[in-house]
Amino acid sequence: MKLAQFPEYIRPRLIPEPKGEMRYRCLGCNHEIGIDRLLYTCPNCGSVLTLYDRKFEELLKVDGKTWREIFDYRRMLNEQSLKGIFRYYEFMAPVIPLESIVYLGEGHTPLVAANAGLRELVGLDFFFKNDGLNPSASFKDRGMACALSYINFFAKEKKIDKMLAICASTGDTSASAALYGAYLGNLLSSAVLLPHGKVTPQQLAQPLGSGAKVLEIPGVFDDCMKVVESLAEKYHVALLNSKNSWRILGQESFSFEIAQDFDYEVGDKVVVLPIGNAGNITAVMSGFIKFLKAGVIPALPKIVGVQSEHADPVYRYYLEEDEAKRVFVPVTVQPSVAQAAMIGNPVSMPRVIQTVREFNRLAGEKKVFVVQVTEQEIMDAMMIANRNGNVACTQGGETMAGLRRAVEKGYAKPGEIGILDSTAHMLKFLTFQEMYFQDRFDPAFRVEPRKELKNEPLLVKPAAIAKFPGPGSPLEGEEMKHFVEQTVAEIARILDLEKR
């Protein structure tokens, strides 16, 4: 719809202008810094930074009903920059002019209701939110759209004509960074660091296809992260990992979309998220908190974070019920099929601790839980989900296994509705599906394929056929008739078909 077709009272609010006043705030020493430079850690104490809008209180002067109308009307508005995550502009990064926003089709991914079989298996009604249908086939595009929109704006303001963006990755971040960097090709070039041998061929192909410089180093993600952090400290590069606070802002859109898609009633929802670097779960909690404070939603949902037993530092931290006794200890990760979550020392842990505390305080009760699942449970859940009409990745399997665990522990209760974050498209993880089908997992994974979930192609080549068609050598006449008859009969036997 065109702006003139909307009710007159809402038109002035539909096309926003930059009115925010954003600042970096250190989680360690509370030092505040302006956004006129690219920062990832506090220059005073080295702690992680968050971003906040000093004018956020202005948003509270608009009632929740009006905000809901603004977002619902914007859904129908044909304005390119507001079609994606910036539909929620005022709650996102309200300092970026609309003309600097980079939109590649990210956001507003579908909620797919679980069928009856999956609901019975898990013990609860639930939906997959399929973030694998973002442009680079993962949830990372939400954060990258915000981060690259800010860099685009920043470069124009500072009259910078060439920048290098760099990130460490287990696959999804590199694909997203390279894609969005390629779109800003006149301004930005990309380099990505990957742990050698720890990324699927499909994930490796993405940054290569987008033209990024791909550098593989020995070790795991945590080792790559240390290297890029050092590069960002010593050289003029734009870091695009979750230490980049603009990335975290973009990922808040996940919670805004859930709220809108459920008509802003989320008090009975259980949002289940895999935890890797812990930026995404932080962002989702932060988004819901913003909407609650502004009256857009009347209550907070439950949040369940999930970790594999092969990479579970956040789970171990919250095993201690007494907050005063909790001590964060990084872990040495073991091989995991949930590669994006195979992180032993998440950089956003300080953000998690602070945000969980605020989330529970505002909820008036404990509403954030962390559960642990096995590698076997992750793979089985992914295979079963996809046998039931989904395209879940291994992290999607992790969240489905996590919801089952939450139901077992009583964190998720009858009458509540689960929302599972399937962070990427299953095609990125075909290697693990093949390993499952062919029973060739390294023992370190501790995954034993279930016979009933295995699948492989069957070659149909009846013994009664002497000559088969091939490229450049088609069959004709009686030979073709014989080939079709024998092949049909063999297929009918394999599929146990009854004649008409």
C-alpha positions as CSV (number, residue, x, y, z in Angstrom):
1,M,0.0,0.0,0.0
2,K,1.0,3.6,-0.6
3,L,1.3,6.0,2.3
4,A,-1.7,8.0,1.2
5,Q,-3.9,4.9,1.5
6,F,-3.4,4.5,5.3
7,P,-5.6,6.2,8.0
8,E,-4.6,9.8,8.3
9,Y,-3.8,9.6,12.0
10,I,-1.1,6.9,11.6
11,R,0.7,8.3,8.5
12,P,3.1,10.6,10.3
13,R,4.4,7.7,12.3
14,L,5.0,5.2,9.5
15,I,8.1,6.7,7.9
16,P,10.6,7.2,10.8
17,E,13.4,9.7,11.0
18,P,16.7,9.3,13.0
19,K,15.8,10.6,16.4
20,G,17.7,8.3,18.7
21,E,20.9,9.1,20.6
22,M,22.8,5.8,20.9
23,R,25.8,5.1,23.1
24,Y,28.1,2.3,23.9
25,R,28.0,1.2,27.5
26,C,30.6,-1.0,29.2
27,L,29.2,-4.0,31.2
28,G,32.3,-4.0,33.3
29,C,32.8,-0.3,34.5
30,N,29.6,1.3,33.1
31,H,31.8,3.7,31.0
32,E,29.8,5.3,28.2
33,I,31.2,6.2,24.8
34,G,29.8,7.8,21.7
35,I,29.2,5.8,18.5
36,D,31.4,8.0,16.3
37,R,34.0,5.2,16.2
38,L,33.9,1.5,15.8
39,L,34.3,-0.2,19.2
40,Y,34.0,-3.8,20.3
41,T,35.4,-3.7,23.9
42,C,35.7,-1.0,26.5
43,P,38.9,1.1,26.0
44,N,39.0,1.6,29.8
45,C,38.7,-1.9,31.1
46,G,38.4,-4.2,28.1
47,S,34.9,-5.6,28.9
48,V,32.1,-6.2,26.5
49,L,30.0,-3.3,25.3
50,T,26.3,-3.0,24.8
51,L,24.4,-0.3,22.9
52,Y,21.5,1.7,24.2
53,D,19.4,4.6,23.2
54,R,19.6,7.5,25.6
55,K,16.2,8.7,24.3
56,F,14.5,5.3,24.8
57,E,12.3,6.9,27.4
58,E,10.7,9.0,24.6
59,L,9.3,5.8,23.1
60,L,7.4,5.1,26.3
61,K,5.4,8.3,25.7
62,V,3.6,6.4,22.9
63,D,1.2,3.8,24.3
64,G,1.5,0.1,23.5
65,K,-1.7,0.1,21.4
66,T,-0.2,2.7,19.1
67,W,3.1,0.9,18.7
68,R,1.2,-2.2,17.7
69,E,-0.7,-0.3,15.1
70,I,2.5,1.2,13.7
71,F,4.1,-2.2,13.3
72,D,1.0,-3.8,11.8
73,Y,0.5,-1.0,9.3
74,R,4.1,-1.0,8.4
75,R,3.7,-4.7,7.4
76,M,1.6,-3.4,4.5
77,L,3.8,-0.5,3.6
78,N,5.9,-0.7,0.4
79,E,9.0,1.0,1.7
80,Q,12.1,-1.1,1.0
81,S,14.1,-0.1,4.0
82,L,11.2,-1.0,6.4
83,K,10.5,-4.4,4.9
84,G,13.0,-6.3,7.0
85,I,14.2,-6.0,10.6
86,F,13.9,-2.2,10.5
87,R,10.1,-2.5,10.5
88,Y,10.8,-2.0,14.3
89,Y,13.1,1.0,13.5
90,E,12.6,2.9,16.7
91,F,13.5,-0.1,18.8
92,M,16.4,-1.2,16.6
93,A,19.0,1.4,15.7
94,P,17.1,4.8,15.4
95,V,20.2,6.7,14.3
96,I,20.6,5.2,10.9
97,P,19.0,7.1,8.0
98,L,16.6,5.0,5.9
99,E,18.8,5.5,2.8
100,S,21.7,3.8,4.6
101,I,19.8,0.7,5.5
102,V,21.0,-2.5,3.8
103,Y,18.1,-4.9,3.1
104,L,18.7,-8.2,1.3
105,G,15.4,-9.9,2.3
106,E,16.3,-10.8,5.9
107,G,13.8,-11.1,8.7
108,H,10.2,-12.1,9.0
109,T,10.9,-15.8,8.7
110,P,8.0,-18.2,8.9
111,L,6.6,-19.9,12.0
112,V,5.9,-23.5,11.1
113,A,3.5,-25.4,13.4
114,A,4.7,-28.8,14.4
115,N,2.4,-31.6,13.2
116,A,0.6,-34.0,15.5
117,G,3.4,-36.5,15.5
118,L,6.0,-34.0,16.7
119,R,3.7,-32.5,19.2
120,E,3.1,-35.9,20.7
121,L,6.8,-36.7,20.8
122,V,7.8,-33.5,22.5
123,G,4.8,-33.3,24.8
124,L,3.8,-29.7,23.9
125,D,2.4,-27.6,21.0
126,F,5.3,-25.8,19.3
127,F,6.5,-24.0,16.2
128,F,9.8,-23.9,14.4
129,K,10.8,-20.3,13.5
130,N,12.7,-21.1,10.4
131,D,15.6,-18.7,10.3
132,G,17.3,-20.8,7.6
133,L,15.1,-18.9,5.2
134,N,17.2,-15.7,5.6
135,P,19.3,-14.7,2.5
136,S,22.5,-16.5,3.5
137,A,20.4,-19.3,5.0
138,S,20.9,-18.4,8.7
139,F,19.8,-16.2,11.5
140,K,23.1,-14.3,11.3
141,D,21.6,-12.1,8.6
142,R,19.5,-10.3,11.2
143,G,22.6,-8.9,13.0
144,M,24.6,-8.4,9.9
145,A,21.8,-6.3,8.3
146,C,22.0,-4.0,11.3
147,A,25.8,-4.0,11.6
148,L,26.4,-3.4,7.9
149,S,23.7,-0.7,7.8
150,Y,25.5,1.1,10.6
151,I,28.9,0.7,8.8
152,N,27.4,2.0,5.6
153,F,26.1,5.1,7.5
154,F,29.4,5.4,9.5
155,A,31.5,5.3,6.3
156,K,29.4,8.0,4.6
157,E,29.6,10.2,7.7
158,K,33.4,9.8,8.0
159,K,33.9,9.9,4.2
160,I,35.7,6.5,4.3
161,D,35.7,4.9,0.8
162,K,37.3,1.5,1.6
163,M,37.1,-0.8,4.6
164,L,37.9,-4.4,5.5
165,A,35.4,-6.4,7.5
166,I,36.7,-9.5,9.3
167,C,35.1,-12.2,11.4
168,A,35.8,-15.6,12.9
169,S,33.2,-18.2,12.2
170,T,32.1,-21.8,12.3
171,G,30.3,-21.1,9.0
172,D,27.2,-19.0,9.3
173,T,28.8,-15.7,10.4
174,S,31.3,-15.9,7.5
175,A,28.6,-16.6,5.0
176,S,26.5,-13.7,6.2
177,A,29.4,-11.3,6.5
178,A,30.6,-12.1,3.1
179,L,27.2,-11.8,1.5
180,Y,26.4,-8.4,3.0
181,G,30.0,-7.2,2.4
182,A,29.6,-8.2,-1.2
183,Y,26.5,-6.0,-1.5
184,L,28.5,-3.1,-0.3
185,G,31.3,-4.0,-2.6
186,N,32.4,-0.5,-3.5
187,L,32.9,0.2,0.2
188,L,33.7,-3.1,1.9
189,S,35.9,-6.1,1.3
190,S,35.6,-9.2,3.5
191,A,38.0,-11.7,5.2
192,V,36.9,-14.6,7.3
193,L,38.8,-16.9,9.6
194,L,37.5,-20.5,9.8
195,P,38.8,-23.5,11.9
196,H,40.4,-25.8,9.5
197,G,38.3,-29.0,8.9
198,K,35.5,-27.8,11.2
199,V,33.2,-26.3,8.6
200,T,30.9,-28.2,6.3
201,P,31.7,-27.9,2.5
202,Q,28.4,-26.1,2.0
203,Q,29.2,-23.5,4.6
204,L,32.7,-23.0,3.2
205,A,31.3,-22.5,-0.3
206,Q,29.2,-19.5,0.7
207,P,32.0,-17.0,1.6
208,L,34.1,-18.2,-1.3
209,G,31.1,-17.6,-3.7
210,S,30.7,-14.1,-2.3
211,G,34.3,-13.3,-3.0
212,A,35.6,-13.1,0.6
213,K,39.2,-13.9,1.4
214,V,38.9,-17.2,3.4
215,L,41.6,-18.0,5.8
216,E,41.6,-21.4,7.6
217,I,43.7,-21.8,10.8
218,P,44.3,-24.9,13.0
219,G,42.1,-25.2,16.1
220,V,38.5,-24.5,16.9
221,F,36.3,-21.4,16.8
222,D,37.6,-20.0,20.1
223,D,41.1,-20.0,18.6
224,C,39.9,-18.1,15.5
225,M,38.1,-15.6,17.8
226,K,41.3,-14.8,19.7
227,V,43.1,-14.1,16.4
228,V,40.4,-11.7,15.0
229,E,40.1,-9.9,18.3
230,S,43.8,-9.2,18.2
231,L,43.5,-8.1,14.6
232,A,40.7,-5.7,15.5
233,E,42.8,-4.2,18.4
234,K,45.9,-3.7,16.2
235,Y,44.6,-2.8,12.8
236,H,41.9,-0.7,11.1
237,V,39.3,-3.4,10.4
238,A,35.6,-3.8,11.1
239,L,34.9,-6.8,13.4
240,L,31.6,-8.5,12.6
241,N,31.4,-11.1,15.3
242,S,29.0,-10.9,18.2
243,K,31.3,-8.6,20.0
244,N,30.0,-6.1,17.6
245,S,27.1,-4.6,19.5
246,W,25.3,-3.6,16.3
247,R,25.0,-7.3,15.5
248,I,23.3,-8.0,18.7
249,L,20.8,-5.2,18.1
250,G,19.8,-6.7,14.8
251,Q,19.2,-10.1,16.3
252,E,16.6,-8.5,18.7
253,S,14.3,-8.5,15.7
254,F,13.7,-12.3,16.3
255,S,11.7,-11.4,19.4
256,F,9.9,-8.5,17.8
257,E,8.6,-10.8,15.0
258,I,7.5,-13.5,17.4
259,A,5.5,-10.9,19.4
260,Q,3.8,-9.5,16.2
261,D,3.1,-12.9,14.7
262,F,1.3,-13.9,17.9
263,D,-0.7,-10.7,18.1
264,Y,1.7,-9.5,20.9
265,E,0.5,-12.2,23.3
266,V,3.7,-14.0,24.4
267,G,3.2,-14.7,28.1
268,D,2.3,-18.3,27.4
269,K,5.2,-18.9,25.0
270,V,8.5,-20.8,25.6
271,V,11.2,-19.5,23.3
272,V,14.0,-22.1,22.9
273,L,17.4,-21.0,21.6
274,P,20.7,-22.8,21.1
275,I,23.6,-21.1,22.9
276,G,27.0,-20.7,21.3
277,N,28.7,-17.3,21.6
278,A,25.6,-16.3,23.6
279,G,24.9,-13.2,21.6
280,N,21.6,-14.5,20.1
281,I,19.9,-15.5,23.4
282,T,21.0,-12.1,24.8
283,A,19.5,-10.2,21.9
284,V,16.2,-12.1,22.1
285,M,15.8,-11.4,25.8
286,S,16.7,-7.8,25.2
287,G,14.1,-7.4,22.5
288,F,11.3,-8.8,24.7
289,I,12.4,-6.5,27.5
290,K,12.2,-3.4,25.3
291,F,8.7,-4.4,24.1
292,L,7.6,-5.0,27.7
293,K,8.8,-1.7,28.9
294,A,7.0,0.1,26.1
295,G,3.8,-1.7,26.7
296,V,3.9,-3.5,23.3
297,I,3.6,-6.8,25.1
298,P,1.8,-7.3,28.5
299,A,4.1,-10.1,29.7
300,L,7.4,-11.8,29.1
301,P,7.7,-15.3,27.6
302,K,9.9,-18.1,29.1
303,I,13.3,-18.4,27.6
304,V,15.1,-21.8,27.4
305,G,18.8,-21.9,26.3
306,V,20.1,-25.2,25.1
307,Q,23.7,-26.5,25.1
308,S,25.2,-29.8,24.0
309,E,27.1,-31.7,26.7
310,H,30.1,-31.2,24.4
311,A,30.1,-27.4,24.7
312,D,28.1,-26.4,27.8
313,P,29.8,-23.6,29.8
314,V,26.6,-21.6,30.2
315,Y,24.6,-24.6,31.4
316,R,27.3,-25.3,34.0
317,Y,27.3,-21.7,35.2
318,Y,23.5,-21.8,35.9
319,L,23.7,-25.2,37.6
320,E,24.5,-23.2,40.7
321,E,21.2,-21.9,42.0
322,D,22.8,-19.3,44.3
323,E,23.7,-16.4,42.1
324,A,26.3,-15.2,44.6
325,K,28.2,-18.5,44.3
326,R,28.2,-18.7,40.5
327,V,31.6,-18.6,38.8
328,F,32.0,-18.7,35.0
329,V,34.5,-21.3,33.8
330,P,35.3,-21.8,30.1
331,V,35.2,-25.4,28.9
332,T,37.3,-27.3,26.4
333,V,34.8,-28.3,23.6
334,Q,34.4,-31.7,22.2
335,P,33.3,-32.4,18.6
336,S,29.6,-31.4,18.1
337,V,27.2,-31.7,15.3
338,A,25.8,-28.3,16.5
339,Q,28.8,-26.6,15.0
340,A,27.5,-23.0,15.4
341,A,27.2,-23.7,19.1
342,M,30.5,-25.4,19.6
343,I,32.0,-22.6,21.7
344,G,33.7,-23.1,25.1
345,N,34.2,-19.5,26.0
346,P,31.3,-17.3,24.7
347,V,32.2,-13.7,24.3
348,S,28.7,-12.5,25.2
349,M,28.7,-14.2,28.6
350,P,28.8,-10.9,30.5
351,R,25.8,-9.8,28.5
352,V,23.9,-13.0,29.3
353,I,24.5,-12.7,33.0
354,Q,23.2,-9.1,33.1
355,T,20.3,-9.7,30.8
356,V,19.0,-12.8,32.5
357,R,19.0,-11.0,35.8
358,E,16.9,-8.1,34.4
359,F,14.6,-10.5,32.5
360,N,13.7,-12.4,35.6
361,R,13.4,-9.3,37.7
362,L,10.9,-7.7,35.2
363,A,9.0,-11.0,35.0
364,G,8.7,-11.2,38.7
365,E,9.7,-14.8,38.7
366,K,12.4,-17.1,37.2
367,K,11.6,-17.3,33.5
368,V,15.0,-18.1,32.0
369,F,16.3,-21.7,32.0
370,V,19.3,-23.5,30.5
371,V,19.2,-27.2,29.7
372,Q,21.8,-29.7,28.4
373,V,21.3,-32.3,25.7
374,T,23.4,-35.1,24.1
375,E,24.8,-35.2,20.6
376,Q,22.6,-38.3,20.0
377,E,19.5,-36.3,21.0
378,I,20.5,-33.4,18.7
379,M,21.0,-35.6,15.6
380,D,17.9,-37.8,16.3
381,A,15.7,-34.6,16.8
382,M,17.0,-33.1,13.5
383,M,16.3,-36.3,11.6
384,I,12.8,-36.7,13.1
385,A,11.9,-33.0,12.6
386,N,12.8,-33.2,8.9
387,R,10.9,-36.5,8.6
388,N,7.9,-34.5,9.7
389,G,8.0,-31.7,7.1
390,N,10.7,-29.3,8.4
391,V,14.1,-28.1,7.2
392,A,15.8,-28.0,10.6
393,C,19.5,-27.7,10.9
394,T,21.5,-29.4,13.7
395,Q,20.9,-26.3,15.9
396,G,17.1,-26.8,15.2
397,G,17.5,-30.4,16.3
398,E,19.2,-29.0,19.4
399,T,16.3,-26.7,20.2
400,M,13.7,-29.5,19.7
401,A,15.7,-31.8,22.0
402,G,16.0,-28.9,24.4
403,L,12.2,-28.4,24.5
404,R,11.8,-32.1,25.3
405,R,14.2,-31.7,28.1
406,A,12.4,-28.5,29.3
407,V,9.1,-30.4,29.4
408,E,10.7,-33.3,31.3
409,K,12.1,-30.8,33.9
410,G,8.8,-28.9,34.2
411,Y,10.2,-25.7,32.8
412,A,7.7,-25.9,30.0
413,K,4.1,-26.8,31.0
414,P,0.9,-28.0,29.4
415,G,-1.0,-25.2,27.8
416,E,2.2,-23.3,26.9
417,I,3.5,-23.1,23.3
418,G,7.1,-23.6,22.3
419,I,8.9,-21.4,19.7
420,L,12.0,-23.2,18.5
421,D,14.9,-21.3,16.8
422,S,16.1,-23.3,13.8
423,T,19.0,-21.1,13.2
424,A,20.1,-22.3,9.7
425,H,18.9,-24.2,6.7
426,M,19.4,-28.0,6.9
427,L,21.2,-27.9,3.5
428,K,24.2,-26.3,5.3
429,F,24.5,-29.5,7.4
430,L,24.1,-32.2,4.7
431,T,27.5,-33.6,5.8
432,F,26.0,-34.6,9.2
433,Q,22.9,-36.1,7.5
434,E,25.1,-38.2,5.3
435,M,27.2,-39.3,8.2
436,Y,24.1,-40.4,10.0
437,F,22.7,-42.3,7.0
438,Q,26.1,-44.0,6.4
439,D,26.9,-44.6,10.0
440,R,30.3,-43.0,9.8
441,F,30.4,-40.6,12.8
442,D,33.8,-40.3,14.5
443,P,33.5,-42.0,17.9
444,A,34.2,-38.6,19.5
445,F,30.7,-37.5,18.5
446,R,29.0,-40.3,20.4
447,V,26.2,-40.6,17.9
448,E,24.8,-44.0,16.9
449,P,22.3,-43.7,14.0
450,R,18.9,-45.2,14.6
451,K,18.1,-47.8,12.0
452,E,14.5,-46.5,11.4
453,L,15.9,-43.0,10.7
454,K,18.5,-44.0,8.2
455,N,17.8,-43.6,4.5
456,E,19.7,-44.2,1.2
457,P,18.9,-44.3,-2.5
458,L,18.1,-47.7,-4.1
459,L,19.3,-48.5,-7.6
460,V,16.4,-50.0,-9.6
461,K,18.1,-52.2,-12.3
462,P,16.0,-55.3,-13.0
463,A,18.0,-58.4,-13.9
464,A,15.5,-59.2,-16.7
465,I,16.6,-56.1,-18.7
466,A,19.6,-56.7,-21.0
467,K,19.9,-53.1,-22.3
468,F,19.4,-49.8,-20.4
469,P,19.0,-46.3,-21.7
470,G,21.8,-43.8,-21.2
471,P,23.0,-40.3,-22.3
472,G,23.2,-40.3,-26.0
473,S,21.9,-43.9,-26.3
474,P,18.1,-43.9,-25.9
475,L,16.0,-47.0,-26.2
476,E,13.3,-47.3,-28.8
477,G,10.4,-49.5,-29.7
478,E,10.2,-52.9,-28.0
479,E,13.4,-52.3,-26.0
480,M,11.9,-49.2,-24.5
481,K,8.6,-50.9,-23.8
482,H,10.4,-53.8,-22.1
483,F,12.5,-51.4,-20.0
484,V,9.4,-49.5,-18.8
485,E,7.4,-52.7,-18.0
486,Q,10.3,-54.3,-16.0
487,T,11.2,-51.2,-14.2
488,V,7.6,-50.5,-13.2
489,A,7.2,-54.1,-11.9
490,E,10.4,-53.8,-9.8
491,I,9.3,-50.5,-8.3
492,A,5.9,-51.9,-7.5
493,R,7.6,-54.8,-5.7
494,I,9.9,-52.5,-3.7
495,L,7.0,-50.2,-2.7
496,D,4.6,-53.1,-2.1
497,L,2.0,-51.5,-4.5
498,E,-1.4,-53.1,-5.3
499,K,-2.7,-53.2,-8.8
500,R,-5.8,-51.2,-9.7
